[in-house]
């Protein structure tokens, strides 16, 4: 009898929401890996049947309580993170989607440890990889 092929890991697709309000961008402090404790954009896994803009709006609302009109995606980034043994533990393809703030009071929810609005000249640290490049591309 032939054996079934073993499951081959595949990258997961995620979305990140880049939302500006009054010259400040919304960031969350990540609660879970990859990059736990680092500041990044609200986001997460794209769900079955969602467009990238819908997924970014949903993740934004779940993590921060902020409503935004999300636009078309503008960039993609790889997120690769190793475990303590040096083995690949996470592989995401993150799609960056810009949005226009519509309303809501920012508060940390879901998998965000903290949330805040920051000017590009006064970003918190540590930052998730590629954050500054994504920020520059979003303007």
JOSUL-V939093 format. One record per pair of residues at least 4 apart in sequence whose ideal C-beta (glycine too) atoms are under 7 Angstrom apart, sorted by the first residue. I is the first residue (numbers start at 0). J is the second residue. Records with the same first field share a line. If there is no record, write none. Layout:
I->J, J
//
This chain:
10->90, 91, 92
11->44, 91
12->45, 92, 94
13->42, 43, 44, 45, 91, 93
14->42, 45, 51, 54, 55, 58, 93, 94, 96
15->40, 41, 42, 55, 93, 95, 96
16->40, 41, 42, 55, 58, 59, 67, 69, 96, 98
17->24, 40, 95, 96, 97, 98, 133, 137
18->24, 25, 59, 65, 67, 98, 100
19->23, 24, 100
20->100, 116
22->118
23->116, 117, 118
24->117, 119, 134
25->41, 63, 65, 105, 114, 116
26->38, 39, 40, 115, 117, 123
27->39, 41, 62, 63, 107, 111, 113, 114
28->36, 38, 111, 112, 113
29->34, 35, 36, 37, 39, 112
30->35, 110, 111, 112
31->35, 110
32->80, 89
33->78, 80, 89
34->39, 80, 127
37->125, 126, 127
38->123, 125, 126, 127
39->127, 130
41->58, 59, 62, 63, 111
42->55, 58, 93
43->58
45->49, 51, 54
46->54
49->53, 54
50->54
51->55, 72, 94, 96
52->56, 69, 70, 71, 96
53->57
54->58
55->59, 69, 96, 98
56->60, 67, 69
57->61
58->62
59->63, 65, 67, 98
60->64, 65, 66
61->108, 109
62->108, 109, 110, 111
63->105, 106, 108, 111, 114
64->103, 104, 105, 106, 108
65->100, 103, 105
66->101, 102, 103
67->98, 99, 100, 101
68->98, 99, 101
69->96, 98
70->96, 97, 98
72->94, 95, 96
73->95, 97, 136, 137
74->95, 133, 136
75->92, 93, 94
76->93, 95, 129, 133
77->92
78->89, 91, 93
79->87, 89, 90
80->88, 89
81->85, 86, 87, 88
82->86, 88
95->133, 137
97->137
105->114, 115, 116
106->114
107->111, 112, 113, 114
117->121, 122, 123
119->134
122->126
126->130, 131
129->133
130->134
131->135
132->136
133->137
//
